[in-house]
Structures are given as structure tokens and as C-alpha cells.
Amino acid sequence: MPITVSELATQCQQLLTADEGPEGRSKVASLLSTTLADPDNINALIPPGTGERDLLYKDPKLGFCIFAHQYQGPKESLPHDHGPSWAIYAQARGETEMTDYEFATPDSEEVPGKVRPTRTYRLQPGDAHVYNEGDLHAPVRSGPTSLVRIEGMDMSKITRRRYETV
């Protein structure tokens, strides 16, 4: 029987209640990898008709959010972090090329930071990667992809800074 969003949320809540830091997030990433190894779970969490950013769950106590993402074609994002939050990207279908960055010049409220790439790698189905606070990265999707992403807080309410690649 496939996992439900409620079951996934409860398991994430238990892991993050025990440890809200990087170790707890790593355990959530492992849970997502295991969960997405089963095609029935993928179909239950990211069914046909899922949009590019569908909120599945927002935890009332810890504030983390679970999203389903489905991209029909190519999609590219500029380098970014998650502000005061963290995120876990868990690839379900397709492939994401991810590039990590470091600062060349720090940002300010008035001036975008300048960043340079440090490594590029592929997220394939079943891969889950934790991006802690301040981790700069940029995904590129060359075709249809699906993923589950967990954010430490609702990022739609956070102003994020811009970064430019050098």
C-alpha cells in the first residue's frame, strides 16, 4: 500500500522533533530516498496533474512544508539559497543537474552577491540532498521531472536575495 502524505508528514515530524538540525534533516533525506524507491509511493505523492509547486503539507508545530513538484519540460533556476531556512530535494522522476556555488563577493540588500560554481552533480530518481541554511545551489532540468521537496519553513513568505554567477 502506498504511503500517504499524512504518514510521510508524521515520519518527518518525528525525525525533526528528535533533531531539528543537520543530522535530523539527513535522516529525513534518507526517509525520502527509501520512500521514492517505490513507484507506488511516487504515484501517490506526485500524481498526474501535479503542478510545478503544490503544497502537500505544512507542519503546524515545526513549520516545515512538504511540496510536490512536477515539470513538464525544461526548467532552470538561478543560483539561490533558502534564506534562513533549509531544503531537501528528493528526485522522483527524471533527472536534475545541480550546481553548488560559493560566494565570490557577498551580497547586500542593495547589491546582488556574486557567486562561482564549485561542483555540478546529477540528482537521479531516489536521490535526496540536504541544502542547509546558506547553501547556494541552482537546478537545471532538461526534460520532464518530478520531485518531493521539504522546506524548513514556508518560503513563499520570505524575501530572498539575488545572486549573479561570475
Rosetta blueprint (number, residue, H / E / L):
1 M L
2 P L
3 I L
4 T L
5 V H
6 S H
7 E H
8 L H
9 A H
10 T H
11 Q H
12 C H
13 Q H
14 Q H
15 L H
16 L H
17 T H
18 A H
19 D L
20 E L
21 G L
22 P H
23 E H
24 G H
25 R H
26 S H
27 K H
28 V H
29 A H
30 S H
31 L H
32 L H
33 S H
34 T H
35 T H
36 L L
37 A L
38 D L
39 P H
40 D H
41 N H
42 I H
43 N H
44 A H
45 L H
46 I L
47 P L
48 P L
49 G L
50 T L
51 G L
52 E L
53 R L
54 D E
55 L E
56 L E
57 Y E
58 K E
59 D L
60 P L
61 K L
62 L L
63 G L
64 F L
65 C E
66 I E
67 F E
68 A E
69 H E
70 Q E
71 Y E
72 Q L
73 G L
74 P L
75 K E
76 E E
77 S L
78 L L
79 P L
80 H E
81 D L
82 H L
83 G L
84 P L
85 S L
86 W L
87 A E
88 I E
89 Y E
90 A E
91 Q E
92 A E
93 R E
94 G L
95 E L
96 T E
97 E E
98 M E
99 T E
100 D E
101 Y E
102 E E
103 F E
104 A E
105 T E
106 P L
107 D L
108 S L
109 E L
110 E L
111 V L
112 P L
113 G E
114 K E
115 V E
116 R E
117 P E
118 T E
119 R E
120 T E
121 Y E
122 R E
123 L E
124 Q L
125 P L
126 G L
127 D L
128 A E
129 H E
130 V E
131 Y E
132 N L
133 E L
134 G L
135 D L
136 L E
137 H E
138 A E
139 P E
140 V E
141 R E
142 S L
143 G L
144 P L
145 T E
146 S E
147 L E
148 V E
149 R E
150 I E
151 E E
152 G L
153 M L
154 D L
155 M H
156 S H
157 K H
158 I L
159 T L
160 R L
161 R L
162 R L
163 Y E
164 E E
165 T E
166 V L
